Structure formats: C-alpha cells, structure tokens
Amino acid sequence: MKKTDGKFTINGVEVKTCGVFAYDGCHKIYICEDLTDISMMTFYGYSFLPIYALPKVWRDSCPLKFILNARLDTEYVPQDQNNRRVYFGGFKNPYKDDRFPS
C-alpha cells in the first residue's frame, strides 16, 4: 500500500495515531492516539517508538504479536496472524535514521 494524504494504514484501515506506539519488546503493540494514551501506557511501563518504526517492529516481534489501539477498542491485526501478510501504508521514515528502515 502507498501513503495517501499523509495517512497511515494497516491492511487498508486508516490508523489514528499521535505519532507513537507502545511496545513491550516482545509482541504487544498498542497504537497511541493521543496524550491520554501515552500517559496510560507510561503508567503500565511500556516503551514508545515512533509510528514509522511499526513495520520493522512487526517483522521482528514474536509470533504471538498483535496490533491494537491503546484503549483496546480497535484491532488492527489480531493475535496469531504471523503467517498472514500484513500491509502497512504510509510508514516512511522521515529521518536519516536507519535503525527503523521502512
């Protein structure tokens, strides 16, 4: 998928984000939509990464991985979809930072 209108998509579904996602370092990926989400996920001890790093983190995560929003009311990729292709649109690294290639 290609970036359209500056929006991010996962499997064609537009991702509402404030620019970061919370990650447990293994398989739990939560998209943060606003500062309230960041505050909540900080309270629970999660680390944060820039949204453009999501495709690489997805590829490198364990097979139990999933992607939800932080409020748990939007499921972008259900758990145990490791063998299913996931399409990311608009996740280009805007910086000269090769730690998170798109």
Long-range contacts (C-beta under 8 A, 24 or more apart in sequence): 1-87, 1-88, 1-89, 1-90, 2-89, 2-90, 3-89, 3-90, 3-91, 3-92, 4-89, 4-90, 6-90, 7-89, 7-90, 8-51, 8-88, 8-89, 8-90, 8-91, 9-87, 9-88, 9-89, 9-90, 10-67, 10-76, 10-77, 10-86, 10-87, 10-88, 10-89, 11-76, 11-77, 11-86, 11-87, 12-87, 12-89, 13-76, 15-51, 15-76, 16-69, 16-74, 17-51, 19-50, 19-51, 20-48, 20-49, 20-50, 20-51, 21-48, 21-49, 21-51, 21-53, 21-54, 21-57, 22-46, 22-47, 22-48, 22-70, 23-47, 23-48, 23-49, 23-57, 26-61, 26-62, 26-64, 27-61, 27-62, 27-63, 27-64, 27-65, 27-66, 27-79, 28-65, 28-66, 29-54, 29-57, 29-58, 29-61, 29-65, 29-66, 29-67, 29-68, 30-67, 30-68, 30-69, 30-70, 31-67, 31-68, 31-69, 31-70, 31-74, 31-76, 32-69, 32-70, 33-69, 33-70, 33-71, 37-69, 37-70, 37-71, 40-70, 41-70, 49-100, 50-100, 51-91, 52-91, 52-92, 52-93, 52-94, 52-100, 52-102, 53-93, 53-99, 53-100, 54-88, 54-91, 55-88, 55-91, 55-102, 56-100, 56-101, 56-102, 57-100, 58-86, 58-88
